[in-house]
Amino acid sequence: MILFILWSIIPYDATAQQKRIFGKVFNSSNLPMPGVNVQLKGTNIGTFTDPKGFFTLMVPDTKPVVLVASSVGYTSQEVDVTDNNGEVTITLREVETVLSDVVVVGYGTSRKKDLTGSVGSVGLSSIDKTPVFGTSQLLSGRVAGVQVTQTNSQPGASLTVRIRGTNSITSSSDPLYVIDGYAGADITALNPNDIASIDVLKDASATAIYGSRGANGVVIITTRRGSTGKKGVNFDVYTGVQRVANKLDMMNAQQYARFVNEAAPKTNPAYAVPYTDAQIDAMGKGTDWQDELFRSAQISNFNLGFNGGTADAKYYLSMNYFTQDGIIIGSNYKRGTLRFNLDNKISNQLKMGLSSQISYENQLQANVNTTGGSGGGTLLDALLSSPITPVYDSTGAYTFKNGPQPYAIEVGNPVAAANLNSDKNKNTRIFANVFGEWEPVKGLKLRSSFGGEYRNYRNDVFRPSTTYLGAQNNGYAQVVTNNNYNWLNENTITLDKKLGSGHVINAVAGFTYQEFKNASVTSTVTTLSTNNLLTDNLGIGTAADGSSTTRNALASFLGRLNYRLFERYLFTFTFRADGSSRFGVNNKWGYFPSGAIAWRVKDEAFLKNVEAISDLKVRASYGATGNQEIGSYLSQKQYTANSYVLNRARVSGFSPNNLPNPDLVWEATKALDAGFDLAILGGRVQITADYYDKKTTKLLFQVALPSTSGFSTMTQNIGSVQNKGIELAINTINIDQKNIKWSTSFNISANRNKILDLGAVPFQYTGNVSSNLFPGGRNSSILQVGRPIGEFYGYVFDGIWQTQDQINKSGTKQSVKPGDPIYKDLNGDSALDGTFDRTIIGHALPKFTYGFNSSLTVGHFNLFVLIQGVQGVDILNENKIEMENGVPYANKFAYVATDSWRGEGTSNKLPAVWSTYRRSLGVTSDMIENGSYLRFKTITLSYDLPLPRLTPVFKTASIYATAQNLITITDYSGYDPEVNSYSNTSGNYTSLNIDYNPYPNIKTYTVGMKLGF
């Protein structure tokens, strides 16, 4: 390898007879061009033109002599000067750089220069040498206005994606995903190696074509297709190791024993001090439960792709296998995919195509994100468990639970739980979409497609009676099966027509119909007679079964007209009508129009010859979209099964379960966008900026009803929320030489969310917190008119009560003692009241997000760096309740041993170890932490092997090493600031940035290679 590297850098032999070449370089406007690279083809001999466009070059007097002139933003030019002894004149013609790229929009494509809406594209060139574990990861930090959050790093877990903020309170704010034209596709098992392009539609002009599903933005993914000519084979493999990104510093055995000795008499005077000094000295550090639970975990990926074809038939075939062990023992994920895409030209007028994929997933989940204790939160139990308790007892068996009682919180052995309890998911997915396209006359295309997506899911949960969690039910087994499918038929007609001089139209119209069905069966068994059968025989215990089936359908008419006038003035008009079975009989159909205009200023006479500006376009749009992501039967009368005793016999019946709302309609979003696209310095610097203002009305809420109605709530359309913000993206080509190339991309976006209306109420409490921490129920946040979603609401911490005299002089009516925390009495009545003394104490939505990536190529080496960050965001750290104070016999953070209050003047920040006052109140400001961070998300160093010098076997060959999540700069004290213990599902949409030990983030180190044949 060293010999080949040396060979590649040996300088060109300059000892031969030489001759002098001189000349001048002009652009298409006949103006001299400074800084143009002029090089002798096939060598390192070269120079740059001076400020007047002149160059001089000494070259060997051999034949042939060919010069190559190149400059960023211009098409390279080759000139044969073998027999030229005079001045050489070279003319370079400007290319349209990125604005000539084609992006995929709804039901068609467009040149970027012709776009009137706000569309962001993900640059995939650098990703070819970077391992990607899931499709959503490709969006992280790369597109302005798109926030991707890895709240749960469980192997196989999905990410949360938000485009231009949170539009809804009780419905999903997830974007719509479109794969190869199939709307509503599932990206979970999509192989990232199969992706050819990703385009993100952000404003109403771009998303209105998807109507009632476009309000949260649209992500359009196009997979790879075959190519005409020689067959190609690509092989990609990487393997690596993962480790927990951060560990929490907990008490060791000696610190915990001293803590218990101190806390026990204060908690219960009847408790004796449990440990002597001699016992403590002999303990050592004890059990580090995090070390017992965490491990270094392997990750591997293998991908093989084939593509090729003739002028009439092209194919793409790929096979992928991905495996990831979890950093928590007993967790892993395996995924296999097979994709086949085919394009067939039947005749000059008719072509057909197929996109298809089969995938299989096997996931073994760690039991996290729960309330701990009998709820079985494996990671939380590891943090709460006493370091004095060993993993195994004297017989070599697992210790059953934490101890000794009553000096330790009652939780199960987390290592036993991780190894003996199981939670397995199996998914089989089949996707196929076939299309036919007929072009009877040039410019007129009729297209029809039919496709379907099928998913078979099975979840097996087993907890033997030998584990603490399983013992709560004398053994527990559950099987959930789910079969769901959807099918989609789309029919469109497209017209591309030039109407005389300077008039071009592109029009599309169509009809689509999509239907969804989901059927599930759940069988749960407790009180098992044996642990040997796992979930293979559910007849061995006390059973509880249930099943359900849901259906919904969406019928749509759509149309779009693009009109270009003199290639400078661009107009887009879009309309879609959606009919959804989910909504009331009085509002089955919704209508979603939009309009946009753009002006290509660069093509005007006054700017056309301004060399500093390569391109300039300004644009504006306004339109309406919707959100139909609610339950299928909320507008209809529902019934629930009941049983009761009649004449000494149990009988079954049904009763109404809700009050139907025939006027129920989707949430509607109207959005304004204004922006510009600017390219300067020959395309070296490209700037895109946008301002947007979105207002979502008809929010879906459960509205309280009078008890006389027989029901407590009814689903209604009330309320509205606003999102407005700015986005900026800057792409630069900093160096573009033969052996050194450096490009960077930076994006930043700031979104401001505000609740405009909540119907008849000015505020509403919302957001879930752990019922294990706050018995009786609490809320984490408040929805308040004039304020954003996601504001933490609670009491304001104001120090520690130091003495009884201080308490007496304050006049407080609170039942407190020295060592308890002080919380502000905001209304001055000396009492602490949940109505008048709570206020906004934190913000779960960030002030701004940003991303930066750099790609530096030197010779055969490339260094790629991706940085992503979030600023101005807070986190509710629920762990502080149990691991600072509030639960006397749980293990604590190590600093509790030194920083807690132990008498007057000892601490004004951390209460006494025995204090439980904070827990009794609910959410308080001393649980809120700054969650801002800057993360080095990906760092990849790759090397392109010198081909064909090394071997003629490969067309391309590269090796690389990657570190992911290598460095995170943050003030947050938890495992990771990119966190939320509540999943992105119904009922949790306002439970934001709450840390109660979900699966922690990981650092990953991989090495790999890519080969092309």
JOZINOR-V356107 format. One record per residue. OMEGA is omega in radians with two decimals (999 if undefined). NEAR is the number of other ideal C-beta (glycine too) atoms within 10 Angstrom. Layout:
BEGIN
omega & near
OMEGA & NEAR
OMEGA & NEAR
END
This chain:
BEGIN
omega & near
-3.14 & 10
3.14 & 6
-3.13 & 7
3.10 & 13
3.11 & 13
-3.14 & 9
-3.06 & 11
-3.10 & 14
3.09 & 10
-3.10 & 8
-3.14 & 8
-3.13 & 11
-3.07 & 8
-3.08 & 12
3.14 & 6
3.11 & 10
-3.05 & 7
3.03 & 14
-3.04 & 13
3.06 & 10
3.08 & 22
-3.11 & 11
-3.07 & 21
-3.12 & 18
3.13 & 25
2.96 & 15
-3.07 & 20
3.08 & 11
3.11 & 10
3.07 & 7
-3.13 & 10
-3.08 & 15
3.04 & 21
3.01 & 13
3.11 & 13
3.10 & 24
3.10 & 19
-2.99 & 24
3.04 & 21
-3.01 & 20
3.08 & 14
-3.14 & 9
3.05 & 15
-3.13 & 13
-3.11 & 18
3.12 & 19
3.09 & 15
3.11 & 14
-3.13 & 22
-3.10 & 14
3.11 & 9
3.08 & 9
-3.11 & 19
3.04 & 14
3.03 & 21
-3.05 & 12
3.03 & 20
-3.08 & 13
3.07 & 20
-3.14 & 17
3.12 & 12
3.13 & 11
-0.12 & 9
3.04 & 9
-3.09 & 19
3.09 & 15
3.07 & 23
3.11 & 18
-3.10 & 24
3.09 & 18
-3.12 & 24
3.14 & 21
-3.12 & 20
3.09 & 22
3.14 & 12
-3.07 & 12
3.06 & 17
-3.10 & 11
3.10 & 18
-3.11 & 12
-3.10 & 19
-3.07 & 10
-3.10 & 8
-3.13 & 13
-3.13 & 8
-3.13 & 9
3.14 & 10
3.08 & 17
-3.12 & 11
3.10 & 21
3.09 & 16
-3.14 & 20
-3.08 & 9
3.01 & 17
-3.05 & 16
3.06 & 16
-3.00 & 21
-3.11 & 17
3.07 & 20
3.12 & 12
3.11 & 13
3.06 & 13
3.14 & 21
3.05 & 21
-3.11 & 23
3.06 & 24
3.09 & 22
3.08 & 18
-3.14 & 13
2.94 & 21
3.13 & 12
-3.12 & 20
-3.10 & 21
-3.11 & 21
3.02 & 22
-3.13 & 28
-3.14 & 27
-3.11 & 30
3.08 & 23
3.13 & 25
3.11 & 18
3.07 & 18
-3.05 & 17
-3.07 & 16
-3.13 & 9
-3.09 & 20
3.12 & 22
-3.12 & 16
-3.13 & 22
3.11 & 22
3.13 & 26
-3.04 & 19
-3.13 & 20
-3.02 & 19
-3.10 & 23
-3.13 & 21
3.14 & 20
-3.10 & 20
-2.99 & 21
3.06 & 22
-3.00 & 23
-3.08 & 27
3.11 & 27
3.12 & 26
-3.14 & 27
3.11 & 25
3.12 & 23
-3.07 & 21
3.06 & 19
-3.05 & 23
-3.10 & 24
-3.06 & 23
3.03 & 25
3.11 & 22
-3.12 & 26
-3.13 & 24
3.13 & 18
3.11 & 17
3.08 & 20
-3.10 & 18
3.07 & 23
3.11 & 22
3.13 & 26
2.95 & 28
-3.12 & 25
-3.04 & 22
-2.99 & 27
3.12 & 22
-3.09 & 21
3.12 & 17
-3.09 & 21
3.01 & 16
3.12 & 24
3.09 & 19
3.02 & 23
3.10 & 24
3.14 & 20
3.14 & 23
-3.14 & 25
3.09 & 23
-3.10 & 22
-3.09 & 22
3.14 & 23
-3.11 & 16
3.12 & 23
-3.10 & 17
-3.01 & 18
-3.05 & 18
3.14 & 23
3.13 & 25
-3.13 & 26
3.12 & 21
-3.12 & 24
-3.01 & 22
3.09 & 20
-3.13 & 14
3.04 & 17
3.09 & 22
-3.07 & 24
3.11 & 25
-2.98 & 28
-3.06 & 26
-3.05 & 31
3.11 & 29
-3.12 & 30
-3.01 & 33
-3.07 & 33
3.12 & 33
3.08 & 29
2.91 & 28
-2.99 & 29
3.10 & 28
-3.04 & 26
-3.00 & 31
-3.09 & 34
-3.10 & 28
-3.10 & 27
3.06 & 26
-3.11 & 27
-3.11 & 25
3.08 & 22
-3.14 & 19
-3.07 & 19
3.09 & 19
3.10 & 17
-3.13 & 20
-3.14 & 15
3.06 & 12
-3.05 & 12
3.13 & 8
3.12 & 12
3.08 & 16
3.13 & 15
3.13 & 19
-3.10 & 15
3.11 & 21
2.97 & 16
3.07 & 21
-3.08 & 14
-3.10 & 20
3.13 & 16
3.08 & 23
3.09 & 16
-3.05 & 23
-3.05 & 21
3.03 & 19
3.07 & 13
-3.11 & 17
-3.11 & 11
3.08 & 21
2.97 & 23
-3.02 & 19
-3.11 & 21
3.11 & 20
-3.12 & 21
-3.14 & 29
3.10 & 25
3.10 & 15
-3.14 & 20
3.09 & 25
-3.14 & 17
-3.01 & 18
-3.00 & 21
-3.13 & 21
3.13 & 13
-3.11 & 15
-3.14 & 17
-3.09 & 11
-3.14 & 7
-3.11 & 8
3.03 & 15
3.05 & 8
-2.94 & 12
-2.99 & 15
3.04 & 18
3.11 & 11
3.14 & 10
3.11 & 7
-3.13 & 12
3.14 & 18
-3.09 & 10
-3.04 & 10
-3.00 & 16
-3.13 & 11
3.11 & 11
-3.08 & 19
2.98 & 22
-3.02 & 15
3.08 & 24
3.11 & 18
3.13 & 11
-3.06 & 17
-3.12 & 24
3.10 & 20
2.93 & 17
-2.98 & 11
-3.11 & 21
3.03 & 13
-3.10 & 24
3.12 & 17
3.11 & 23
-3.11 & 15
3.13 & 21
-3.09 & 15
3.10 & 20
3.03 & 16
3.14 & 19
3.11 & 17
3.10 & 19
3.11 & 12
-3.07 & 8
-3.08 & 12
3.14 & 16
-3.07 & 20
2.99 & 19
-3.13 & 23
3.11 & 17
3.07 & 22
-3.07 & 16
3.02 & 23
-3.10 & 16
3.10 & 25
-3.09 & 17
2.99 & 24
3.14 & 21
3.10 & 26
2.98 & 26
-3.10 & 26
3.13 & 19
3.10 & 21
3.06 & 24
-3.11 & 21
3.09 & 21
-3.11 & 17
3.04 & 24
3.13 & 17
3.04 & 21
-3.13 & 14
3.06 & 22
3.07 & 16
-3.08 & 23
3.02 & 18
-3.06 & 20
3.09 & 16
-3.11 & 16
3.11 & 13
3.11 & 9
-3.13 & 8
-2.99 & 13
3.03 & 14
3.14 & 19
-3.13 & 15
-3.13 & 20
2.93 & 16
-3.08 & 26
3.09 & 16
2.97 & 25
-3.14 & 16
3.09 & 21
3.13 & 16
3.06 & 19
-3.05 & 15
3.02 & 21
-2.99 & 19
2.92 & 23
-3.09 & 24
3.13 & 24
3.13 & 21
3.12 & 21
-3.02 & 21
-3.14 & 16
-3.12 & 26
3.14 & 20
3.05 & 16
2.95 & 17
3.08 & 25
-2.99 & 28
-3.13 & 29
3.12 & 26
3.12 & 30
3.12 & 31
3.13 & 28
-3.09 & 23
-3.00 & 27
3.14 & 29
3.06 & 24
3.07 & 21
-3.13 & 24
3.12 & 21
3.08 & 14
-3.10 & 15
3.09 & 13
-3.06 & 12
3.12 & 7
-3.10 & 6
3.09 & 6
3.08 & 11
2.93 & 20
-2.99 & 19
-3.12 & 14
-3.13 & 20
-3.13 & 26
-0.03 & 15
3.07 & 11
0.05 & 10
-3.02 & 15
3.11 & 23
3.11 & 22
-3.04 & 21
3.05 & 14
-3.12 & 27
3.06 & 28
-3.06 & 29
3.10 & 29
3.07 & 22
3.13 & 24
-3.11 & 26
-3.07 & 23
-3.03 & 14
3.03 & 19
3.13 & 22
3.12 & 18
-3.00 & 18
3.03 & 15
3.04 & 17
-3.11 & 14
2.96 & 20
-3.11 & 15
3.08 & 19
-3.13 & 14
3.06 & 22
3.11 & 16
-3.11 & 23
-3.14 & 15
2.99 & 19
-3.10 & 15
-3.11 & 17
3.11 & 16
-3.07 & 16
3.04 & 9
-3.08 & 8
3.11 & 10
3.13 & 12
-3.08 & 13
3.04 & 19
-3.05 & 15
3.07 & 21
3.13 & 15
3.07 & 20
-3.13 & 14
3.13 & 23
-3.14 & 17
-3.11 & 21
3.13 & 15
3.02 & 19
-3.04 & 15
3.05 & 17
3.10 & 16
3.11 & 19
3.10 & 18
3.12 & 19
3.11 & 22
-3.11 & 27
-3.12 & 20
3.13 & 18
3.05 & 14
-3.10 & 24
-3.12 & 24
3.13 & 27
-3.11 & 24
3.12 & 17
3.13 & 17
-3.06 & 18
-3.09 & 13
-3.04 & 23
3.06 & 24
-3.14 & 27
3.05 & 18
3.06 & 18
3.05 & 16
-3.09 & 16
3.04 & 16
3.07 & 16
3.10 & 17
2.94 & 15
3.08 & 22
-3.01 & 15
3.02 & 21
3.13 & 14
3.14 & 22
-3.09 & 14
3.02 & 22
-3.06 & 16
3.12 & 19
3.00 & 14
-3.02 & 15
3.00 & 12
-3.07 & 11
3.13 & 9
-3.07 & 6
3.02 & 6
-3.13 & 12
3.13 & 12
3.08 & 17
2.96 & 15
-3.09 & 19
3.08 & 16
3.08 & 22
-3.10 & 16
3.07 & 20
3.10 & 14
3.07 & 21
-3.13 & 14
-3.11 & 20
-3.10 & 16
3.05 & 19
3.13 & 14
3.12 & 17
-3.12 & 14
3.08 & 16
3.12 & 15
3.08 & 15
-3.09 & 17
-3.11 & 18
3.04 & 22
-3.13 & 18
-3.08 & 13
3.09 & 24
3.07 & 13
3.08 & 12
-2.98 & 17
-3.03 & 10
3.13 & 15
3.11 & 15
-3.05 & 18
3.10 & 11
-3.08 & 14
3.10 & 16
-3.04 & 9
-3.13 & 17
3.12 & 20
-2.97 & 12
2.97 & 13
-3.02 & 11
3.08 & 11
3.12 & 11
3.12 & 10
3.06 & 10
3.08 & 12
3.09 & 13
2.92 & 12
-3.07 & 19
-3.14 & 15
3.07 & 22
-2.98 & 16
2.91 & 24
-3.07 & 16
3.09 & 23
3.10 & 18
3.08 & 24
3.01 & 16
-3.11 & 22
3.11 & 17
-3.14 & 21
3.14 & 11
3.12 & 12
-3.13 & 12
-3.09 & 15
-3.00 & 14
-3.11 & 22
3.09 & 15
3.07 & 28
-3.06 & 19
3.10 & 31
3.04 & 20
3.04 & 29
-3.13 & 17
2.99 & 24
-3.05 & 15
3.11 & 24
-3.08 & 17
-2.97 & 22
-2.98 & 25
-3.09 & 17
-3.14 & 11
-3.09 & 11
-3.12 & 17
-3.06 & 15
3.05 & 14
-3.03 & 21
-2.95 & 14
3.11 & 29
3.00 & 16
3.08 & 28
-3.13 & 18
3.07 & 25
3.08 & 17
-3.13 & 25
3.09 & 17
-3.02 & 22
-3.10 & 17
-3.09 & 20
3.05 & 16
-3.06 & 12
-3.06 & 6
-3.11 & 7
-3.00 & 13
-3.08 & 11
3.06 & 10
-3.00 & 11
-3.07 & 13
-3.13 & 7
-3.13 & 15
3.11 & 24
3.08 & 24
3.09 & 19
3.02 & 24
-3.04 & 14
3.10 & 23
-3.14 & 19
3.06 & 26
-3.13 & 19
-3.09 & 28
3.04 & 21
-3.08 & 33
3.11 & 26
-3.10 & 25
-3.05 & 21
3.06 & 20
3.08 & 22
-3.01 & 14
-2.97 & 16
-3.08 & 16
-3.12 & 19
-3.05 & 24
3.10 & 15
-3.14 & 12
-3.12 & 13
3.10 & 11
-3.13 & 10
3.10 & 10
3.01 & 11
-3.13 & 9
-3.10 & 8
3.12 & 8
-3.11 & 9
3.09 & 5
3.10 & 5
3.13 & 6
3.12 & 8
-3.13 & 10
3.11 & 8
-3.12 & 11
3.10 & 10
3.13 & 9
-3.08 & 12
-3.10 & 13
3.03 & 17
-3.04 & 17
3.13 & 17
-3.11 & 21
-3.14 & 12
-3.09 & 13
-3.09 & 22
-3.11 & 22
3.01 & 26
-3.04 & 27
3.13 & 21
3.03 & 26
-2.96 & 17
3.03 & 28
3.09 & 16
3.04 & 26
-3.10 & 16
3.07 & 22
3.05 & 16
-3.05 & 24
3.02 & 18
-3.12 & 23
3.08 & 18
3.10 & 15
-3.14 & 22
3.13 & 21
-3.13 & 19
3.14 & 16
-3.05 & 21
3.03 & 15
-3.14 & 22
-3.14 & 15
2.92 & 25
3.13 & 14
3.11 & 24
-3.11 & 15
3.07 & 23
3.12 & 17
-3.12 & 28
3.13 & 16
3.11 & 19
-3.13 & 24
-3.13 & 24
2.94 & 20
-3.07 & 13
-3.14 & 17
3.14 & 13
3.05 & 14
-3.07 & 8
-3.14 & 8
3.13 & 6
-3.08 & 10
-3.14 & 10
-3.11 & 14
-3.08 & 11
3.07 & 13
3.13 & 17
-3.13 & 19
3.04 & 19
3.07 & 21
2.99 & 15
3.13 & 25
3.14 & 19
-3.10 & 25
2.95 & 18
3.04 & 24
-3.08 & 18
3.12 & 19
3.11 & 17
3.10 & 24
3.07 & 17
-3.14 & 21
3.07 & 17
-3.09 & 20
2.95 & 17
-3.00 & 18
3.11 & 14
3.11 & 15
3.08 & 17
-3.05 & 14
-3.04 & 13
3.11 & 12
3.08 & 12
-3.13 & 16
3.10 & 16
3.14 & 20
3.06 & 15
3.12 & 21
3.05 & 17
3.11 & 23
3.12 & 18
3.11 & 24
-3.13 & 17
3.09 & 24
-3.10 & 15
3.13 & 20
3.05 & 16
-3.10 & 23
-3.04 & 14
3.06 & 15
-3.14 & 19
-3.04 & 15
-3.09 & 9
3.14 & 14
-3.14 & 12
3.11 & 14
3.09 & 20
-3.07 & 15
3.09 & 20
-3.12 & 26
2.93 & 18
-3.06 & 23
3.07 & 23
3.07 & 12
3.13 & 19
-3.04 & 21
3.13 & 19
-3.12 & 10
3.06 & 7
3.07 & 9
3.00 & 18
-3.12 & 20
-2.93 & 29
3.09 & 29
2.95 & 22
-3.02 & 25
-3.14 & 19
-3.12 & 16
-3.11 & 10
-3.13 & 16
2.96 & 21
3.01 & 27
3.09 & 25
3.10 & 25
-3.00 & 26
-3.13 & 23
-3.09 & 27
-3.09 & 26
3.12 & 18
-3.06 & 19
3.08 & 13
-3.08 & 16
3.01 & 23
-3.03 & 24
-3.08 & 18
3.08 & 14
3.10 & 11
3.08 & 10
3.13 & 15
-3.11 & 17
-3.10 & 9
-3.12 & 9
-3.10 & 14
-3.09 & 9
3.07 & 17
-3.13 & 12
3.11 & 17
-3.06 & 9
3.09 & 18
3.13 & 15
-3.08 & 17
3.06 & 25
3.12 & 22
3.06 & 24
3.03 & 23
-2.98 & 24
3.03 & 16
-2.95 & 21
-3.11 & 14
3.00 & 12
-3.13 & 9
3.10 & 12
3.07 & 11
3.08 & 12
-2.98 & 22
-3.10 & 13
-3.13 & 13
-2.99 & 6
-3.03 & 13
3.04 & 19
-3.12 & 22
3.11 & 15
-3.05 & 16
3.12 & 21
-3.05 & 23
-3.10 & 22
3.11 & 25
-3.05 & 21
3.04 & 21
3.05 & 13
3.06 & 17
-3.10 & 24
3.09 & 19
3.13 & 25
3.01 & 19
-3.08 & 22
3.08 & 18
-3.12 & 19
3.11 & 17
3.07 & 19
-3.06 & 13
-3.13 & 14
-3.09 & 17
3.06 & 11
3.06 & 20
3.13 & 14
-3.14 & 22
3.06 & 18
3.11 & 23
-3.13 & 19
-3.09 & 23
3.11 & 21
-3.07 & 20
3.05 & 16
-3.11 & 14
-3.12 & 22
-3.14 & 23
3.01 & 27
-3.10 & 30
-3.10 & 22
-3.12 & 24
-3.09 & 24
3.13 & 24
-3.08 & 24
-2.98 & 24
2.89 & 23
3.04 & 23
3.13 & 27
3.07 & 18
-2.91 & 18
-2.95 & 24
2.95 & 21
3.04 & 25
-3.00 & 31
2.94 & 24
-3.06 & 18
-3.08 & 16
3.10 & 13
-3.12 & 21
-3.07 & 17
-2.97 & 10
-3.09 & 14
3.09 & 24
3.11 & 25
-3.12 & 13
-3.06 & 11
3.05 & 13
-3.08 & 10
3.12 & 14
3.03 & 17
-3.11 & 13
-3.05 & 12
-3.09 & 22
3.07 & 25
-3.05 & 24
-3.11 & 21
-3.04 & 20
3.07 & 26
-3.02 & 15
-3.11 & 22
-3.11 & 22
-3.09 & 17
-3.03 & 13
-3.02 & 18
-3.05 & 21
-3.14 & 26
-3.02 & 22
3.12 & 18
2.99 & 21
-3.10 & 27
3.13 & 22
3.05 & 20
-3.10 & 16
3.12 & 27
3.11 & 20
2.95 & 18
-3.04 & 16
2.93 & 25
-2.98 & 17
-3.10 & 25
2.98 & 25
-3.10 & 19
3.01 & 22
-3.10 & 16
3.14 & 22
3.06 & 18
-3.13 & 17
-3.13 & 20
-3.14 & 16
0.02 & 16
-3.09 & 10
-3.11 & 10
3.12 & 14
3.09 & 11
-3.06 & 8
-3.03 & 10
2.95 & 17
3.10 & 14
3.10 & 14
3.12 & 19
3.02 & 20
-3.08 & 17
3.01 & 21
-3.04 & 15
2.96 & 22
3.13 & 17
-3.07 & 26
-3.04 & 23
-3.09 & 16
3.03 & 13
3.13 & 19
-3.06 & 12
3.03 & 20
-3.06 & 10
-3.03 & 21
-3.12 & 18
-3.13 & 20
-3.08 & 22
-3.12 & 25
3.10 & 24
-2.86 & 26
2.86 & 26
-3.12 & 23
-3.12 & 27
-3.08 & 22
-3.12 & 16
-3.09 & 20
-3.11 & 9
-3.10 & 12
-3.10 & 10
-3.01 & 15
3.08 & 21
3.06 & 24
-2.96 & 23
2.99 & 28
3.12 & 30
-3.07 & 26
2.98 & 25
3.04 & 28
2.88 & 26
-3.14 & 26
-3.00 & 27
-3.14 & 24
-3.01 & 23
2.92 & 23
-3.08 & 17
3.09 & 23
-3.10 & 15
2.96 & 21
-3.10 & 14
3.07 & 22
3.09 & 16
-3.12 & 21
3.07 & 17
-3.10 & 15
999 & 14
END
